[in-house]
Amino acid sequence: MTNLLDVLAGQFPDSSRTTLRQLLQHGRVRVNGEVEKDARREIAEDETVDISQKAVNVSLPSTLGLLYEDDDLLVVLKSAGLLTVATERERSTTAQAYLNAYLKTKHQGRVHVVHRLDRETSGVLVFAKNLETRERLKDRFAAHDVERMYVAIVEGYVDPIRGTIESHLIERRDLKMMSVDESHPEARHAVTHYRTIARVHDCSVLEITLETGRKNQIRAHLSEKGHPVVGDTMYGAKTNPLNRLGLHAKLLGFVHPTSGKKLSFTAPLPKAFRDFMNI
């Protein structure tokens, strides 16, 4: 691995190291979509480094990185702790609100929500710029025609090391999801595939692919299997080694609703994950 300043020097050979350090201090350098100011930060081969334009930097906070944009959609990298959409208690500091402000600076409309990530889950999100694109994307999600891969760090060693969790979920009054008999009138079918990719510090690191996308599906399924996601006190976790929820939406792939081109976006693991896994 090499450090961040050397990576920037390689990308921008005509810029002096003094200029590059100033860009770092002004918060314009992003690693994996998140602002990074440490010039000595080591950068792995699969991590992304970019310099944001000043106009974008004004509109988008460090908790939201822009991965892709065209006339129909926006793909972003959301940090843990940021809401996807507004709630009754919080309306302004959300991914949706920040992107609306961003589009306003470009004299465009507003974003339309296609899917969501839990507040404490980081990773890739797609928003539509118009209603037609939103409906087409939502249809693809409903038809399970979207590739979604997550990385979860869970308590204990999962046995077997790979498998499928399938149940019918409902939302309780306390907003927690739980599995019930399929005959329940509000039950929704949920299927989660997992495989263990590492075992670290009495925890399992799982790569998860979703066949369905129910609220809290991964968290509920893993908790009911006896292996809650670390940091997930709502679903019974007793440890919090990352000081955040151990769930990251690593990959999102889908066919563009207008061009028909296959798009795939990958978000490298957050630093807290990499530190815990010692990679």
N, C-alpha and C positions, 0 to 999 in steps of 0.2 A: 504493500500500500504506500501511497504518497500523501503528502499533506495538502490541504486545501489551497494554500497560496501557490504551490507548485502546479497544481491542476489549473488554476486560473491563469498562471503565466504561460502554460502550454496552450490554453484556449485563446488567449489574447496576447500574442508575442509582441505586439506593437505598444502595449501599455506597460508603464513602469511599475515596479513593485509598490512604490509609494501610492500610485493611483489605485492599484488593486486593493491595497490596505484601506484606502479611503472608502472604496465601494463596500468593503466588509463592514466598516464602522458605521456607514450610513444605512445598513440593513438592506442592501440591494442584492446581496448574494444569497441564493437559496440552495440548500442541499436536500434533495428529495422533497422539494416543494416547501421546506421550512427555512426561515431566515437563520443563517449561521454567521457569526462574527469572529469565530476563532480561526485565525490563519493557520494554526498548527493542527487543526482537526484532521485526522487521518481519513482518507477517502478510499473506499473499496471500489473494485472494478464495476460493480453493478449499481453504484449510487449515481444519481444525477446531480449535476451542478449547473446552475444557470444564473444569469444576472437579469433582474427584472428592470423594465423600463420605469422611469420616474412616475409616469402617469398611472401605471398599474400599481406601483408601490403605494400610491396615495389611497387607492380604492380598496385594495386587498390587504388584509392584515397578515401577519406572519403565520397565523393558524390556517390559512387557506392558500394553497398553491394552484396556479392555473396550468394544467397539463395540456389542454387542447381546446381550440375554439374554431368554429366556422359559422356559417350563416344560420345553421339550424340548432347547434348544441354547444354546450360547454362541459368539459370534463375537468374536475378539480381533485386535489388531494386535501382532504380534511384532517386536521389534527384532532387528537383526543381532547375532549372538553368543550368542543364547539358543537352547538346544536345544528341540525340540518335545516329545520324550519322553526318558525315561531311557536311559542307556547303562550298561555295566558300570562305567565310571569315574565317571559323574556321574548321581546320582539325585535330588538335592534341588533344584537350580537349573535347573528345566525348566518350560516352559509348562504341561505336564500337572500337575506337582507344585504349582505356584502356584495353579492353578485348583482343584485338589482341596482345598487349604487354604482358598481363598476359599469354596467350597461348604460346607466344614466349619463356618465361622463362621455360616452360614445354616442349619445343621442339615439339610443336604441330603446327597445321596450323593456320587458321584465322577464325573468326566468320562470319556468314552469316546472314544478317538482315531478320527477319521474319515480324515484325511490328514495329511501332514507338509510342513514346509518345512525345507530344509537349515539347519544352524546359522547360517551366515553370510548367509542370505537373510532379508530383512525382509518384512513384509506381512501379509495377511489369512489367518486360520485359523479353521475352524469345528470345535467339539467338541460331541459329543452328551451329554445328561444321562442317557440311558437306552439300553439295548441295542436296543430297537426302532427308535429314531431313528437310532442309529448304523448299523444294517443297512440302513435305507431310504436314508440318505445315501450309504453306501458303494455301494449298488446304482446310484445316480444317477452317482457318479463312474465306476464300471465301465462304465456305458452311455454315457459321454461326454456326459451330460446336465447338465453343470455348466459355467458360463462362467468361464473363468480367463484373466486378462490380466496379463502381467508387463512391467516395463520393465527392459531390460538395457543396460548400457554396455559396449561391446566394443572390443577393440583393432583399429585400422585402419578403412578405409572399406569397408563391405560392398557387394559387387556380385554380382548385381543388388540394387537397393535394397529389393526386397520379394520374397518367395518362400516356398517350403515345403521343409523338410528332412524327409526320410522315411528311416528305416532300421530295422534290428532290433538291439536292444541286449542285451548281457549284462553281468553284473558280474564283473570279474576278481578274482583272489585278493587284490589290493591294494585292493579295494573301489571301484576306478575303473570307470566304465561305458565300453563301447566298442561300435562297430557291427560286426556280423558278418553272414555270409550267413544268409538266412532259414531255411536248412535246419538250422542249429544247434539242437540239442534244447532249449536254455535261452533261445533268442532271443525277445525280446518286441517286438512292433511298436510303433514310436514315430513320431509326426507332430508337427512343430513349424512353425507359421506365423509369419512375421516381416515387419515393414515398418520402414524407417528413418524416424524422425521428426526427427532432427537429426544434424549432424556437428559435433563439438566437439573441439578439441585432438587431432587425429589419431585420434579415436575416433568410433564410430557409436553413436547412441542408438536402440535398437530397441524397438518395441512388439511383444510376443510373445503369441500366443494358442495354447493347447495343445489338441490334439485327443485326445492321450493323456497320461497322467501318470506316466511312469516315473521311477525314481530318477535324479537328476542329468541328466534328459533335456535341458534347455536348455543346461546347461554342456557336456555331451558333444557335442551337435549343433553348437553354435557353435564349439567348439574344433576339431572335425573339418572344419569349413568354413574354418578358418584365422583365425578371429576369436574367440579366447577372451574370456570375460568378464574385465574388469579386476579385478585382485586375486585371480584364481583360479589360483594356482600349481600346484594339483593337475592342472589341465587346460591347462597351458602358458603362462599369462599371464606377461608380462615386466614389466608395469607395475602400479602400485597407487595411482592418483591420488586415490582416495577414502578410502584407509586402511581399506578393507573390501571385501567382494565387491560388485561392481556389479550386483546382481540384487535386484529388489523386486517382490513379488506385489501388484500395484496393485488388482486387482478380483477379486471372487468373487461369482458370482451363481448361485442355485439356487432350485428350488421347495420351499417348506417342506413337509417330509414329513407334517405333521399338518394344517395349515390349507389347504395347496394354494396359498398366496400366493407370488408371485414376490418373492424377496428379492435385493437387490444391495448389496454393500458395497465402498466405494472407499477406499483408503488413499493420501493424497497423498504425493508423493515425499519421501523423507527429506531433511534439510537438506544432507547431503553431496552428494546428487544435484543439488539446486537450486543449490548453490554452484558445483559443477563446470560446470553448464550455464548459469550466470549468469542464473538466472530467479528 
